Amino acid sequence: MNKAELIDRLSTRLGSRREATLAVEALVDVVIREVAAGGNVGITGFGTFERAERAPRTGRNPRTGQSVPIAGTKSPRFRPGTYFRAVVADPGDLPREGLAGGRAKPGSAG
């Protein structure tokens, strides 16, 4: 599923494609800005978005065997939550009705 398909799926729950687009864009914007600033975004039952930092290290050129300095890097990381891992491992654990996250009552999203 890509972003457009996600928006289409959410539009049936939120009432309009415009509302779904605004919701997805706002969520992505907040996550990107917070993680870029070095913070974490944790969504209970879903997972945590965070910035991972790799220290500078020394590598080797495979052709010459010469040591090569490799600069430190920062990249985004997502760690899935316990519930998310459990339902991916066994989709039968998903509720037949309502929201998979389980916090909101069925029908409260729209």
C-alpha positions in Angstrom: 0.0 0.0 0.0 1.4 3.4 -0.9 0.4 6.8 0.4 -2.4 7.4 -2.1 -3.9 4.0 -1.3 -3.7 4.8 2.4 -5.5 8.1 1.9 -8.2 6.3 -0.2 -8.7 3.7 2.6 -8.8 6.4 5.3 -11.2 8.6 3.3 -14.0 6.1 3.8 -13.5 6.4 7.6 -12.9 10.1 7.8 -15.7 11.2 5.4 -13.6 12.8 2.6 -10.4 12.4 0.7 -9.4 16.0 1.7 -9.7 15.1 5.5 -7.8 11.9 5.0 -5.0 13.7 3.0 -4.7 16.3 5.7 -4.5 13.6 8.5 -1.8 11.6 6.7 0.2 14.7 5.7 0.0 16.1 9.2 1.1 12.8 10.8 4.0 12.4 8.4 5.1 16.0 9.0 5.1 15.7 12.8 7.0 12.4 12.7 9.7 13.7 10.3 10.2 16.9 12.2 10.4 15.3 15.6 12.8 12.5 14.5 15.0 15.0 12.6 15.3 17.0 15.8 16.5 14.0 17.6 13.2 13.1 19.4 11.1 10.0 19.4 7.5 9.5 18.4 5.9 6.5 20.2 2.5 5.3 19.3 1.2 2.8 21.9 0.6 -0.7 20.3 2.1 0.4 17.0 5.7 1.3 17.5 8.3 4.0 17.9 10.0 6.3 15.3 13.5 7.4 16.4 16.8 8.6 15.1 19.6 6.1 15.0 23.2 7.3 15.1 26.2 5.3 13.9 29.6 6.2 15.2 32.4 7.0 12.8 34.4 3.9 12.1 37.3 2.6 9.9 36.5 0.3 7.0 38.6 -1.4 4.4 38.6 -0.9 0.6 37.9 -4.5 -0.7 40.1 -4.0 -3.8 43.2 -2.7 -2.1 42.8 -3.6 1.6 43.6 0.0 2.5 41.9 1.5 5.6 39.2 4.0 4.8 37.6 6.3 7.4 33.8 6.1 7.4 31.9 9.1 8.8 29.2 8.8 11.4 25.6 8.8 10.1 22.1 9.5 11.4 19.1 7.7 10.0 15.5 7.1 10.9 14.5 3.8 12.6 11.1 2.3 13.3 10.7 -0.3 16.1 7.4 -2.0 16.0 5.5 -2.4 19.3 4.6 -5.7 21.0 1.0 -5.7 19.8 2.0 -4.9 16.2 4.6 -7.7 16.2 2.0 -10.2 17.7 -0.7 -9.6 15.1 1.8 -9.7 12.2 3.0 -13.1 13.5 -0.6 -14.3 13.9 -3.2 -12.2 12.0 -5.9 -14.3 13.7 -5.4 -12.1 16.7 -6.8 -9.1 14.9 -10.3 -8.2 16.1 -13.1 -9.0 13.5 -14.8 -5.6 14.1 -13.6 -2.2 15.2 -10.1 -0.7 15.1 -7.0 -3.0 15.2 -5.3 -0.6 17.7 -8.0 -1.2 20.2 -8.0 2.2 22.0 -10.8 3.9 20.1 -14.3 2.5 20.1 -15.7 1.3 16.8 -17.2 4.1 14.8 -15.5 6.9 16.7 -13.1 7.7 13.8 -15.7 9.2 11.6 
